[in-house]
């Protein structure tokens, strides 16, 4: 007997008409389970389409709350959900789309301590994260559990998608054995992202997940899809399994989960622990500017100055700073700032390594300045 109700027959009728799906395929989707890491830009379309498609159990992992700046691209959330937990906001929307599915929420960080326990029992993982520690963690969990990992990433106008499935092809570590230095890879929060881009990439991830669950078509196993929205171009790169891969190779050296933040060198284990003597608050800086004249060094991109600016600041984008040190004087007091204080921390570390010592970092960046000193400036 079928596991579908009469209402589900009507709901999924367009699937039932496709020979590659049909009744057997729809029942397979209903019996399937998917773990989605992240309910943000990529997670939004993935969650919506998997729910609509009738995937029986969908797990959501996130520990963030909805912010107004999310709404430009995270379409599963609305203005009324600002301040709510993202997993609960997403769950509510998914069940409004399809009440015949189960949505399990994990309002916690996905870490090496809990990842295997959370992922156990799911048929595949979809990586909708925006950071390297979670990408490596999701990959290793999928390899250790023997399930596929549907990878996606976005930045400005570019996106990538692949299916990393160690049983049939390469894993993420085969392509990226080690992460790049974090300061060389700006996040979407620092560099921006076109609002519709995660819709495109997330929809492709959802498509690949459904294909894997149904066992149809040619999934992106062993292929990396590269998408550019400005050119509206799709390119493919063939990927090969690395026999020396530390997690899925012939003699793996990684047989359990590691400390991924330490492995990726993320700020939490490095730069954010610079002594607080380098920090200066917006209010303190405003007071000091009444009697002193430090160089205000803006390390944001040039176009960001059009959004907000501090009068008299010198702009040297972080990516150009190393080659333009001759423009700075080691004897001068320098206060660095960016949007939120993250890029300027990396810039401060760079200057310290070059022999500069009279340095301060505007913690909270120009956004804190806009909130506490110059209220005429927008926060972005």
Secondary structure as UniProt FT lines:
FT   HELIX           6..11
FT   HELIX           13..16
FT   TURN            19..21
FT   HELIX           22..30
FT   STRAND          33..37
FT   HELIX           41..53
FT   STRAND          57..61
FT   HELIX           68..70
FT   TURN            71..73
FT   TURN            75..76
FT   HELIX           79..81
FT   TURN            82..83
FT   HELIX           86..97
FT   TURN            99..100
FT   STRAND          102..106
FT   TURN            112..114
FT   HELIX           115..119
FT   TURN            120..121
FT   STRAND          124..127
FT   HELIX           132..145
FT   STRAND          148..156
FT   STRAND          158..164
FT   TURN            166..168
FT   HELIX           172..175
FT   HELIX           182..184
FT   HELIX           188..191
FT   TURN            195..196
FT   HELIX           197..214
FT   STRAND          223..228
FT   TURN            229..232
FT   STRAND          233..238
FT   TURN            243..244
FT   TURN            246..248
FT   TURN            250..251
FT   HELIX           260..264
FT   HELIX           267..269
FT   HELIX           271..273
FT   HELIX           276..278
FT   STRAND          279..280
FT   HELIX           282..288
FT   TURN            289..291
FT   STRAND          295..298
FT   HELIX           302..306
FT   TURN            311..312
FT   STRAND          314..315
FT   HELIX           318..321
FT   HELIX           322..327
FT   TURN            330..331
FT   STRAND          334..337
FT   HELIX           342..353
FT   TURN            354..355
FT   STRAND          359..362
FT   TURN            363..364
FT   HELIX           365..372
FT   TURN            375..376
//
